[in-house]
Amino acid sequence: MSNESQTIRVGILGFGTVGQGTWKHLVENAESLKKILGVEVLPVRASVRDLTKDRKLAIDADALTDDSMSIVDDPGVDLICELMGGIEEARVLTLRAFANGKSVVTANKALICEHGEELFSEAEKAGVRYAFEASVAGGIPIIKVLRESLVANEFPLIYGILNGTSNYILTRMESEGATFDDVLADARDLGYVEADEALDLDGVDAAHKAVILAYLAHGMWISLKDITVEGIREISNEDLLAARKLGCKIKLIGVIRRNFENNHISVGVHPALVPVGEIIARTDGVYNGVSLTGTVVGTVVLTGRGAGQDPTAGSVISDIVDVVKGMKGMNSQPKLLHVTPDECTAATAKEICGCFYLRLRVDDRPGQLAQIAECLAEREVSLATVSQTPKDEDRSAQIILTTHQTNEHSIQLAIEALKQLPGVKESPVLFRMFDPNGFENQ
Ligand SMILES: NC(=O)c1ccc[n+]([C@@H]2O[C@H](COP(=O)([O-])OP(=O)(O)OC[C@H]3O[C@@H](n4cnc5c(N)ncnc54)[C@H](OP(=O)(O)O)[C@@H]3O)[C@@H](O)[C@H]2O)c1
């Protein structure tokens, strides 16, 4: 902090969507921030990869560099915002900032998911903050609510929509009957899809956020490779219609469950049929929604814009304000976790229970359905509903089944067996049926 001017000088690594938004709103809100904090908080430098690129926000050319380390090492910069994304370079710069005694505010969920354990530990050792509100659900203040406002709770269930792009695609497929490919093309045109599309479409981005939420709620880092991560590519318009008939909508959800009796925890991201009565089922378009069930508060649902320049910059600035308050001794630094990390272990597939939706394409011949029912029953999967539609073009039929309560182990065995069954023409499509009231059965 410069003594003469009482200004906190912010260095921004990455001057793209979120970096420019943060710079813009820091400047536009400088007066009100000064009133709140008693000091000025101003962006002074930013880094990019390509200095020749046109930027929507014009800033002094001297403030822009392609050498991020020079900002981290600059004694004229008090606080770092890491808004460049990526993993290894962002990690090195963040660790260097800590070593230089500087707190870091980030929106980088991929980095936290991969290296959170190391980064939080190094920040603590260095006596600085690593703040990350913008990393989960963009503009929704989920981290603060989970960690501070709901501090009196334990969380048997957290679930919700954590990726706006996939939600936008599913919403338009459902409401307009548009195809996956057509809506994806529009989403690309609108700039909603990450350069690496797998992050949005295969559930990886949502999984990064689910891992962070699981850590905050339960103090346990769960590796991405140990959790179920499925995306939206298999969902057809027929599935969305069938779900509607069952009183549900198909959403890509992250689910974090903990059984407090045996301390088993499960984390997953996958499409699921969610009953339309749930707020999460009605959270449409690019919106995100997170439902937190706490032991004291009951269920709290937060919805809002999960990404975008302004909402995400708003979360970054809220972290900056917290960090500056800490620097000025205006508030005690909130602890990273309110929970004592217990010895949780991962729930086994036999412990994760629920009902399932299956779509199969089969030869249209007598006895086929009975054979399928028998194959499922042998693996302890019983049918709840069945509907069959003949497809005249190739003498096949589409069968949509839902099951009674079973577990992940049994259903996976059943799927493998169905694939081998004579007359089953394609690998069956499986979605979970999410029952927020049935999670205690796991
Ligand atoms: N966009 C959102 O709505 C949103 C929401 C929540 C969280 N986030 C997270 O926020 C972070 C930034 O996202 P974004 O959407 O703002 O990305 P972006 O628009 O692609 O901007 C990234 C910026 O970082 C710069 N950069 C990348 N690698 C660099 C390097 N090695 N050295 C120097 N500069 C580098 C880029 O420079 P060039 O411009 O020269 O290429 C660009 O200015 C990511 O971690 C993302 O996951 C984004």
Ligand as a Chemical Component Dictionary entry (heavy atoms), coordinates in Angstrom:
data_LIG
# 
_chem_comp.id                   LIG 
_chem_comp.type                 NON-POLYMER 
_chem_comp.pdbx_formal_charge   0 
_chem_comp.three_letter_code    LIG 
# 
loop_
_chem_comp_atom.comp_id 
_chem_comp_atom.atom_id 
_chem_comp_atom.alt_atom_id 
_chem_comp_atom.type_symbol 
_chem_comp_atom.charge 
_chem_comp_atom.model_Cartn_x 
_chem_comp_atom.model_Cartn_y 
_chem_comp_atom.model_Cartn_z 
_chem_comp_atom.pdbx_ordinal 
LIG N1  N1  N 0  -15.699 -15.479 -18.614 1  
LIG C1  C1  C 0  -16.453 -15.798 -17.560 2  
LIG O1  O1  O 0  -17.659 -15.533 -17.529 3  
LIG C2  C2  C 0  -15.846 -16.474 -16.358 4  
LIG C3  C3  C 0  -16.674 -16.771 -15.250 5  
LIG C4  C4  C 0  -16.110 -17.359 -14.119 6  
LIG C5  C5  C 0  -14.762 -17.633 -14.116 7  
LIG N2  N2  N 1  -13.990 -17.374 -15.215 8  
LIG C6  C6  C 0  -12.573 -17.682 -15.145 9  
LIG O2  O2  O 0  -11.840 -16.450 -15.224 10 
LIG C7  C7  C 0  -10.593 -16.664 -15.863 11 
LIG C8  C8  C 0  -10.487 -15.723 -17.061 12 
LIG O3  O3  O 0  -11.542 -16.006 -17.950 13 
LIG P1  P1  P 0  -11.887 -15.027 -19.167 14 
LIG O4  O4  O 0  -13.208 -15.458 -19.670 15 
LIG O5  O5  O -1 -11.688 -13.599 -18.785 16 
LIG O6  O6  O 0  -10.762 -15.462 -20.215 17 
LIG P2  P2  P 0  -10.290 -14.689 -21.509 18 
LIG O7  O7  O 0  -11.330 -13.723 -21.969 19 
LIG O8  O8  O 0  -9.790  -15.694 -22.459 20 
LIG O9  O9  O 0  -9.064  -13.824 -20.987 21 
LIG C9  C9  C 0  -7.857  -14.368 -20.582 22 
LIG C10 C10 C 0  -6.818  -13.282 -20.556 23 
LIG O10 O10 O 0  -5.613  -13.791 -20.025 24 
LIG C11 C11 C 0  -4.547  -13.506 -20.904 25 
LIG N3  N3  N 0  -3.581  -14.585 -20.790 26 
LIG C12 C12 C 0  -3.794  -15.901 -20.983 27 
LIG N4  N4  N 0  -2.653  -16.593 -20.789 28 
LIG C13 C13 C 0  -1.724  -15.670 -20.493 29 
LIG C14 C14 C 0  -0.358  -15.750 -20.198 30 
LIG N5  N5  N 0  0.272   -16.918 -20.202 31 
LIG N6  N6  N 0  0.313   -14.604 -19.908 32 
LIG C15 C15 C 0  -0.326  -13.409 -19.922 33 
LIG N7  N7  N 0  -1.633  -13.276 -20.184 34 
LIG C16 C16 C 0  -2.312  -14.393 -20.471 35 
LIG C17 C17 C 0  -5.154  -13.415 -22.284 36 
LIG O11 O11 O 0  -4.326  -12.627 -23.106 37 
LIG P3  P3  P 0  -4.722  -12.321 -24.645 38 
LIG O12 O12 O 0  -5.958  -11.479 -24.569 39 
LIG O13 O13 O 0  -3.556  -11.590 -25.203 40 
LIG O14 O14 O 0  -4.963  -13.655 -25.279 41 
LIG C18 C18 C 0  -6.488  -12.731 -21.941 42 
LIG O15 O15 O 0  -6.302  -11.341 -21.864 43 
LIG C19 C19 C 0  -10.550 -18.155 -16.212 44 
LIG O16 O16 O 0  -9.902  -18.854 -15.183 45 
LIG C20 C20 C 0  -12.029 -18.540 -16.263 46 
LIG O17 O17 O 0  -12.246 -19.911 -16.005 47 
LIG C21 C21 C 0  -14.499 -16.783 -16.320 48 
# 
loop_
_chem_comp_bond.comp_id 
_chem_comp_bond.atom_id_1 
_chem_comp_bond.atom_id_2 
_chem_comp_bond.value_order 
_chem_comp_bond.pdbx_ordinal 
LIG N1  C1  SING 1  
LIG C1  O1  DOUB 2  
LIG C1  C2  SING 3  
LIG C2  C3  SING 4  
LIG C2  C21 DOUB 5  
LIG C3  C4  DOUB 6  
LIG C4  C5  SING 7  
LIG C5  N2  DOUB 8  
LIG N2  C6  SING 9  
LIG N2  C21 SING 10 
LIG C6  O2  SING 11 
LIG C6  C20 SING 12 
LIG O2  C7  SING 13 
LIG C7  C8  SING 14 
LIG C7  C19 SING 15 
LIG C8  O3  SING 16 
LIG O3  P1  SING 17 
LIG P1  O4  DOUB 18 
LIG P1  O5  SING 19 
LIG P1  O6  SING 20 
LIG O6  P2  SING 21 
LIG P2  O7  DOUB 22 
LIG P2  O8  SING 23 
LIG P2  O9  SING 24 
LIG O9  C9  SING 25 
LIG C9  C10 SING 26 
LIG C10 O10 SING 27 
LIG C10 C18 SING 28 
LIG O10 C11 SING 29 
LIG C11 N3  SING 30 
LIG C11 C17 SING 31 
LIG N3  C12 SING 32 
LIG N3  C16 SING 33 
LIG C12 N4  DOUB 34 
LIG N4  C13 SING 35 
LIG C13 C14 SING 36 
LIG C13 C16 DOUB 37 
LIG C14 N5  SING 38 
LIG C14 N6  DOUB 39 
LIG N6  C15 SING 40 
LIG C15 N7  DOUB 41 
LIG N7  C16 SING 42 
LIG C17 O11 SING 43 
LIG C17 C18 SING 44 
LIG O11 P3  SING 45 
LIG P3  O12 DOUB 46 
LIG P3  O13 SING 47 
LIG P3  O14 SING 48 
LIG C18 O15 SING 49 
LIG C19 O16 SING 50 
LIG C19 C20 SING 51 
LIG C20 O17 SING 52 
# 
